[in-house]
Amino acid sequence: MKKSIYLVILLALVLAFSSTAKAAEEIEVALLYPLSGALTEAGKRMKAVYEVAAEVINGSYDIKGVPYAKTGGVPDKGGAKIVLKFYDTQGSPEVGKAETERILQEGTAKLIIGAYQSAVSKPTSFVAERNKFPYLCGVSSSAALTERGLKYFFRVAPTDFHDSRMFFTFLEDMKKQGKEVKRVAMVYERTEFGVHAMKEVKKRIAESNGAYELVADVPYEYKATDVNAEVLKVKAAKPDVIIHATLFSEMTLFAKTYQNLGVKTNANLSFCGGYQNPKFASQLGDTVEGYMGSCTFAEDFISKKAQLKQINEMYKAKTGMNLDGIAMEGFTTLFVAADAFNRAKDLSPDAIREALATTALEIETMPGKGVKFDASGQNIWIDSTLSQIQKGDYKVVWPNEWSTTTMVWPMRP
C-alpha cells in the first residue's frame, strides 16, 4: 500500500516537473494585426518581420548591437523560446476588441503586441488594461495613446508629437537656407491617426507666432476611392509644403491625383503610414519622386550600421522587399518583449508589466539609443529621420548625421 502511495507521489512530481519544464521552453506572445481586409499587405509584412525577430531571438546570430541575438532564447528563463500567435483584426476596432477578449480567455499568451492602426490599438489596449494585462504597441503613432493614464500600455515607436516636432525642426533648417516653407497644407484621414496628427501640426503652427500659416485643412474619409475634390482644395491654396497623415491605398491615390491635376509644391512630407511602404516607391516610380517622410529605418541605414544588413536580408527573403521604418519598429518591439521576459521575476502579467516599466534596452536597430519608457509608457530614447524617394529608392536626407545623400529641393526641380 505504501509503495503504491510513493509511486503516485513520484508520478505527480514527474508530471509537475514536466509541466514546469514545458512552460520554460516556450513563452507565447499574441499579436494583433490586420491579416485580411484593406490592410492585408501591411499586416502580412508585419507578420513576416516578427517571424524574423523570433528566429533571431530563438537562434544564435552574431549581430552587433542587438542584444538577445546570440542567447538562443530568453537566457534567464532557461533559454525559453518565444512562440508567436497571430490574431486577425481585419483592420477593424470592433474585431480587434473581440480578438483581444479571445486572447485573454485562452489564457496562454504572456503579452499582447498590437495593433498597427491607432484606431485599433486604442480599444484593444483598453480591453487589456481593464484586465490588467501587459500590452506592447510597436507602431501606432497617435500621441493620444500614451496620454490616457494607462499602466499596462507601452509604445516603442515615435508618435505624431515626435514626427511633427521633427518636421518643423526640419522646416526651420530649410528656412535658414532660404527655402520657402511658410504656407502649409495638411491632408489627413478622419481616424485616430489622422486627427491627432492634424492636432500636432496645428499646435506647431500656433506656437510659431506667425512663422507658418495653415492654408489648407483637408480631411478625408478612410478608404476613400476619389480624392479629386481634396486635391483641388490643396492646389488652390498654393502651399509651400504639404503634410500627409495617410495610409498606403489613399497615399497612392493622392500621389496619382496630385500628378494628374498638376499640383506643385516644394516638399510633400508624410507622417508614418503609406509613404513608408516600399511598394509606394516601387509601384509609382516617377509619380512619387521627391516625396519625403518620417523614417526610423531605410535600406541605406546599412551604410551607417552594416550589421543590420543580415536582418534586412532575412526579411527580404520572406517578403521580397527591404525593411522600412514600421517593419524595423516591429522587429525592435519583439526584442523589448524578450528583454522584459528575461528580467521579470516570473511570467505573471504584473511581473511582466513591472519589467516593461523599467526597460532600458540599448539596441542599435533605429535612430536613438534604444528603448526606455517614461511614466506614460512612451519610448523616450527613440528618434527619427527624414527619407526621400530618389530614383525609386528611399534615401535618408536629414539630419546630417544620418543623411547618406543630398536632398532634392524643391521636390520637382
C-alpha positions as CSV (number, residue, x, y, z in Angstrom):
1,M,0.0,0.0,0.0
2,K,2.8,2.4,1.0
3,K,4.6,1.5,-2.2
4,S,1.6,2.5,-4.3
5,I,1.3,5.8,-2.5
6,Y,5.0,6.6,-3.1
7,L,4.5,5.7,-6.8
8,V,1.6,8.1,-7.0
9,I,3.5,10.9,-5.4
10,L,6.5,10.2,-7.6
11,L,4.3,10.3,-10.7
12,A,2.7,13.6,-9.6
13,L,6.2,15.1,-9.1
14,V,7.3,14.0,-12.5
15,L,4.2,15.4,-14.2
16,A,4.6,18.7,-12.3
17,F,8.3,18.9,-13.3
18,S,7.4,18.2,-16.9
19,S,4.8,20.8,-16.9
20,T,7.2,23.4,-15.5
21,A,9.9,22.4,-17.9
22,K,7.5,22.7,-20.9
23,A,6.4,26.2,-19.6
24,A,10.1,27.2,-19.5
25,E,10.6,26.0,-23.1
26,E,8.1,28.4,-24.6
27,I,6.7,31.9,-24.0
28,E,3.7,32.7,-26.1
29,V,3.2,36.2,-27.5
30,A,-0.2,37.2,-29.0
31,L,0.0,39.7,-31.9
32,L,-3.0,41.7,-33.2
33,Y,-2.6,42.8,-36.8
34,P,-4.8,43.2,-39.9
35,L,-4.2,39.9,-41.8
36,S,-7.2,40.4,-44.0
37,G,-9.2,43.3,-45.4
38,A,-7.9,46.6,-46.8
39,L,-4.6,46.5,-44.8
40,T,-3.7,42.8,-45.5
41,E,-0.5,43.6,-47.3
42,A,0.8,45.7,-44.3
43,G,-0.3,43.1,-41.8
44,K,1.5,40.4,-43.6
45,R,4.7,42.4,-43.8
46,M,4.4,42.9,-40.0
47,K,3.8,39.2,-39.5
48,A,7.0,38.5,-41.5
49,V,9.2,40.8,-39.5
50,Y,8.0,39.4,-36.2
51,E,8.8,35.9,-37.5
52,V,12.4,37.2,-38.4
53,A,12.7,38.7,-34.9
54,A,11.6,35.5,-33.2
55,E,14.1,33.5,-35.3
56,V,16.9,35.8,-34.2
57,I,16.0,35.7,-30.5
58,N,15.4,31.9,-30.5
59,G,18.6,31.2,-32.5
60,S,22.2,32.3,-32.3
61,Y,23.2,35.2,-34.6
62,D,26.3,37.4,-34.5
63,I,24.6,40.8,-34.9
64,K,26.4,43.7,-33.3
65,G,24.4,46.0,-31.1
66,V,21.4,43.6,-31.0
67,P,21.0,42.0,-27.5
68,Y,19.4,38.5,-27.3
69,A,20.6,37.7,-30.8
70,K,23.2,35.2,-29.5
71,T,21.4,33.8,-26.5
72,G,19.3,31.0,-28.1
73,G,16.1,32.1,-26.4
74,V,15.4,34.0,-23.2
75,P,18.5,33.3,-21.1
76,D,17.3,33.9,-17.6
77,K,14.1,31.9,-18.3
78,G,16.1,28.7,-19.1
79,G,16.5,29.6,-22.7
80,A,12.8,29.7,-23.3
81,K,11.8,30.2,-26.9
82,I,9.3,32.9,-28.0
83,V,6.3,31.5,-29.8
84,L,4.1,33.8,-31.9
85,K,0.4,33.5,-32.2
86,F,-1.3,36.0,-34.6
87,Y,-4.9,37.3,-34.4
88,D,-6.5,39.0,-37.3
89,T,-8.1,42.4,-36.5
90,Q,-9.2,42.8,-40.2
91,G,-8.3,46.5,-39.6
92,S,-11.5,46.8,-37.5
93,P,-11.6,48.3,-34.0
94,E,-14.6,46.0,-33.1
95,V,-13.0,42.9,-34.5
96,G,-9.7,43.8,-32.7
97,K,-11.6,44.1,-29.4
98,A,-13.2,40.7,-29.9
99,E,-9.8,39.1,-30.7
100,T,-8.3,40.7,-27.6
101,E,-11.0,39.2,-25.4
102,R,-10.3,35.9,-27.1
103,I,-6.6,36.1,-26.3
104,L,-7.4,36.8,-22.6
105,Q,-9.9,34.0,-22.5
106,E,-7.5,31.5,-24.0
107,G,-5.0,32.4,-21.2
108,T,-1.8,31.1,-22.9
109,A,-0.2,34.4,-24.0
110,K,2.1,36.3,-21.7
111,L,1.9,39.6,-23.6
112,I,-0.1,41.3,-26.4
113,I,1.7,43.2,-29.2
114,G,-0.5,45.3,-31.5
115,A,-2.2,46.7,-33.4
116,Y,-0.9,48.6,-36.5
117,Q,-3.6,51.4,-36.7
118,S,-4.0,53.7,-33.8
119,A,-7.8,53.3,-34.2
120,V,-7.4,49.6,-33.3
121,S,-4.6,49.9,-30.8
122,K,-6.8,52.3,-28.7
123,P,-9.8,50.0,-28.0
124,T,-7.8,46.8,-27.8
125,S,-5.4,48.2,-25.3
126,F,-8.4,49.4,-23.2
127,V,-9.5,45.8,-23.0
128,A,-6.0,44.7,-21.9
129,E,-5.9,47.5,-19.3
130,R,-9.2,46.5,-17.9
131,N,-7.9,43.0,-17.4
132,K,-4.5,44.3,-16.1
133,F,-2.7,42.6,-18.9
134,P,0.5,44.0,-20.5
135,Y,0.2,45.4,-24.0
136,L,3.2,46.4,-26.1
137,C,2.5,48.7,-29.0
138,G,5.0,48.5,-31.8
139,V,4.0,51.0,-34.5
140,S,0.8,53.0,-33.8
141,S,1.6,56.7,-33.7
142,S,-1.3,58.7,-32.3
143,A,0.2,60.7,-29.4
144,A,-3.1,60.3,-27.5
145,L,-2.4,56.6,-26.9
146,T,0.1,57.4,-24.2
147,E,-1.9,60.3,-22.8
148,R,-4.6,58.1,-21.2
149,G,-3.0,57.3,-17.9
150,L,-2.8,53.5,-18.7
151,K,-0.5,51.4,-16.5
152,Y,-0.2,48.3,-18.8
153,F,0.4,50.1,-22.1
154,F,3.8,50.7,-23.6
155,R,4.8,52.0,-27.0
156,V,8.2,51.6,-28.9
157,A,7.6,53.8,-32.0
158,P,7.8,57.6,-32.2
159,T,4.5,59.4,-32.1
160,D,2.8,62.2,-34.1
161,F,4.2,64.5,-31.5
162,H,7.8,63.4,-32.3
163,D,7.2,63.4,-36.1
164,S,5.6,66.9,-36.1
165,R,8.4,68.2,-34.0
166,M,10.9,66.8,-36.4
167,F,9.0,68.2,-39.4
168,F,9.1,71.7,-38.1
169,T,12.7,71.5,-36.9
170,F,13.5,70.4,-40.5
171,L,11.4,73.3,-41.9
172,E,13.3,75.7,-39.6
173,D,16.5,74.4,-41.1
174,M,15.2,74.9,-44.6
175,K,14.2,78.4,-43.7
176,K,17.7,79.2,-42.6
177,Q,18.8,78.0,-46.1
178,G,16.5,80.5,-47.7
179,K,13.8,78.0,-48.7
180,E,10.1,78.9,-48.9
181,V,8.2,77.0,-46.2
182,K,5.7,79.4,-44.7
183,R,2.4,78.1,-46.3
184,V,1.4,74.6,-45.0
185,A,-1.4,72.3,-46.2
186,M,-2.4,69.4,-44.0
187,V,-4.1,66.4,-45.5
188,Y,-5.3,63.6,-43.1
189,E,-7.7,60.7,-42.8
190,R,-10.6,61.0,-40.3
191,T,-9.3,58.4,-37.9
192,E,-7.4,58.3,-34.6
193,F,-4.2,58.5,-36.5
194,G,-5.1,61.4,-38.9
195,V,-7.0,63.6,-36.4
196,H,-4.2,63.5,-33.8
197,A,-1.5,64.2,-36.5
198,M,-3.5,67.2,-37.5
199,K,-3.8,68.5,-33.9
200,E,0.0,68.2,-33.6
201,V,0.6,70.2,-36.8
202,K,-1.9,72.9,-35.7
203,K,-0.1,73.1,-32.3
204,R,3.3,73.6,-34.0
205,I,1.9,76.3,-36.3
206,A,0.2,78.1,-33.4
207,E,3.5,78.1,-31.4
208,S,5.4,79.5,-34.4
209,N,3.9,83.1,-33.8
210,G,3.1,83.6,-37.5
211,A,6.2,81.9,-38.9
212,Y,3.9,79.3,-40.5
213,E,0.4,79.6,-41.9
214,L,-2.1,76.7,-42.3
215,V,-3.5,77.5,-45.8
216,A,-5.5,74.2,-46.3
217,D,-7.1,71.9,-43.7
218,V,-8.1,68.8,-45.8
219,P,-9.7,65.8,-44.0
220,Y,-11.0,62.8,-46.0
221,E,-12.7,59.6,-45.2
222,Y,-10.6,56.5,-44.6
223,K,-10.7,54.1,-47.6
224,A,-11.6,56.9,-50.0
225,T,-11.7,56.0,-53.7
226,D,-11.8,59.5,-55.2
227,V,-9.8,62.5,-53.8
228,N,-10.1,65.0,-56.7
229,A,-12.0,67.5,-54.5
230,E,-9.4,67.3,-51.7
231,V,-6.5,67.7,-54.2
232,L,-8.2,70.7,-55.9
233,K,-8.5,72.3,-52.5
234,V,-4.8,71.8,-51.8
235,K,-3.9,73.1,-55.3
236,A,-6.0,76.3,-54.8
237,A,-4.2,77.0,-51.5
238,K,-0.8,77.1,-53.2
239,P,1.2,75.6,-50.3
240,D,4.9,75.6,-49.9
241,V,4.7,72.3,-48.1
242,I,2.1,69.5,-47.9
243,I,2.0,67.3,-44.9
244,H,0.1,64.0,-45.0
245,A,-1.3,61.6,-42.4
246,T,-2.4,58.9,-44.8
247,L,-2.2,55.1,-45.2
248,F,-1.0,53.2,-48.3
249,S,-4.0,52.9,-50.6
250,E,-5.1,56.5,-50.2
251,M,-1.4,57.8,-50.3
252,T,-1.2,56.1,-53.7
253,L,-4.4,57.7,-54.8
254,F,-3.3,61.1,-53.7
255,A,0.0,60.9,-55.4
256,K,-1.6,60.0,-58.7
257,T,-4.2,62.7,-58.4
258,Y,-1.5,65.3,-57.5
259,Q,0.3,64.4,-60.7
260,N,-2.9,64.4,-62.8
261,L,-4.0,67.8,-61.6
262,G,-0.6,69.4,-61.8
263,V,-0.1,70.2,-58.1
264,K,3.3,71.7,-57.4
265,T,4.9,72.2,-54.0
266,N,8.4,72.4,-52.5
267,A,8.0,69.4,-50.2
268,N,5.4,66.6,-49.5
269,L,6.1,65.3,-46.0
270,S,4.4,62.2,-44.6
271,F,3.8,61.0,-41.0
272,C,4.3,57.3,-40.6
273,G,1.9,55.5,-42.9
274,G,1.6,54.9,-46.7
275,Y,4.7,56.7,-47.8
276,Q,6.9,54.2,-45.9
277,N,5.5,51.2,-47.6
278,P,8.3,50.1,-50.1
279,K,5.6,49.4,-52.7
280,F,4.7,53.2,-52.7
281,A,8.1,53.9,-54.4
282,S,8.4,50.7,-56.5
283,Q,4.9,50.8,-57.9
284,L,4.5,54.5,-58.6
285,G,8.0,55.3,-59.9
286,D,8.4,58.9,-61.2
287,T,5.0,59.8,-59.8
288,V,6.4,59.9,-56.3
289,E,9.9,61.1,-57.0
290,G,11.0,63.6,-54.3
291,Y,8.3,62.6,-51.7
292,M,9.7,62.7,-48.1
293,G,8.6,61.3,-44.7
294,S,9.5,60.3,-41.2
295,C,11.8,57.3,-41.1
296,T,13.1,55.1,-38.4
297,F,14.8,52.8,-40.9
298,A,15.6,52.8,-44.6
299,E,17.9,50.5,-46.6
300,D,20.7,53.0,-46.6
301,F,20.9,52.9,-42.8
302,I,23.0,49.9,-43.5
303,S,25.8,52.2,-44.7
304,K,25.8,53.6,-41.2
305,K,25.2,50.3,-39.4
306,A,26.5,47.4,-41.6
307,Q,25.3,44.7,-39.1
308,L,21.7,45.5,-40.0
309,K,22.2,44.0,-43.5
310,Q,21.7,40.5,-42.2
311,I,18.3,41.4,-40.7
312,N,17.3,43.1,-43.9
313,E,18.3,40.1,-46.0
314,M,16.3,37.7,-43.7
315,Y,13.2,40.0,-44.1
316,K,13.7,40.4,-47.8
317,A,13.8,36.6,-48.3
318,K,10.3,36.5,-46.8
319,T,8.7,39.5,-48.4
320,G,10.8,40.4,-51.5
321,M,11.1,43.9,-50.0
322,N,13.6,45.8,-47.9
323,L,12.7,46.7,-44.3
324,D,11.0,50.1,-43.8
325,G,10.7,52.1,-40.6
326,I,7.5,50.5,-39.5
327,A,8.9,47.0,-40.0
328,M,12.0,47.7,-38.0
329,E,9.9,49.2,-35.2
330,G,8.1,45.8,-35.1
331,F,11.4,43.9,-35.1
332,T,12.7,46.0,-32.2
333,T,9.4,45.5,-30.3
334,L,9.9,41.8,-30.0
335,F,13.3,42.3,-28.5
336,V,11.8,44.6,-26.0
337,A,9.4,41.8,-25.1
338,A,12.3,39.3,-24.8
339,D,14.2,41.7,-22.5
340,A,11.1,42.1,-20.3
341,F,10.6,38.3,-20.1
342,N,14.3,37.9,-19.2
343,R,14.2,40.5,-16.4
344,A,10.7,39.7,-15.0
345,K,10.7,37.8,-11.7
346,D,8.2,35.5,-13.2
347,L,5.8,35.4,-16.2
348,S,2.7,36.8,-14.5
349,P,1.1,39.8,-16.0
350,D,2.1,42.1,-13.2
351,A,5.7,40.9,-13.2
352,I,6.0,41.5,-17.0
353,R,4.3,44.9,-16.6
354,E,6.9,45.9,-14.0
355,A,9.7,44.7,-16.2
356,L,8.4,46.7,-19.2
357,A,8.1,49.8,-17.0
358,T,11.8,49.5,-16.0
359,T,13.1,48.8,-19.5
360,A,16.4,50.4,-20.6
361,L,17.3,48.4,-23.6
362,E,20.2,49.7,-25.7
363,I,19.7,48.3,-29.2
364,E,21.1,49.6,-32.5
365,T,18.2,49.0,-34.8
366,M,16.8,52.5,-35.2
367,P,17.9,56.1,-34.6
368,G,18.3,56.9,-30.9
369,K,19.8,54.9,-28.0
370,G,17.1,52.2,-27.9
371,V,14.0,51.8,-25.7
372,K,13.2,53.4,-22.4
373,F,9.7,54.1,-21.3
374,D,8.6,57.2,-19.3
375,A,5.7,57.1,-16.8
376,S,3.1,57.3,-19.6
377,G,4.6,54.3,-21.4
378,Q,6.2,56.2,-24.3
379,N,9.7,55.3,-25.5
380,I,11.8,58.4,-24.8
381,W,15.0,57.0,-26.4
382,I,13.5,56.9,-29.9
383,D,14.5,59.3,-32.7
384,S,13.5,59.7,-36.3
385,T,15.0,61.0,-39.6
386,L,13.6,62.1,-42.9
387,S,13.9,60.0,-46.0
388,Q,13.2,61.0,-49.6
389,I,12.4,58.9,-52.6
390,Q,15.1,59.3,-55.2
391,K,15.1,57.2,-58.4
392,G,12.8,54.6,-56.7
393,D,14.9,54.2,-53.5
394,Y,14.4,55.6,-50.0
395,K,17.4,57.8,-49.1
396,V,17.9,59.4,-45.7
397,V,18.4,63.1,-46.3
398,W,18.1,64.7,-42.9
399,P,19.5,65.3,-40.3
400,N,23.2,65.5,-41.4
401,E,24.4,62.8,-39.0
402,W,22.2,60.2,-40.6
403,S,21.9,61.5,-44.2
404,T,23.5,59.5,-47.0
405,T,22.8,61.7,-49.9
406,T,21.8,65.3,-50.8
407,M,18.1,66.3,-50.6
408,V,16.3,67.3,-53.8
409,W,14.5,70.7,-53.1
410,P,12.0,71.6,-54.4
411,M,10.8,68.0,-54.9
412,R,10.3,68.6,-58.6
413,P,13.0,71.0,-59.8
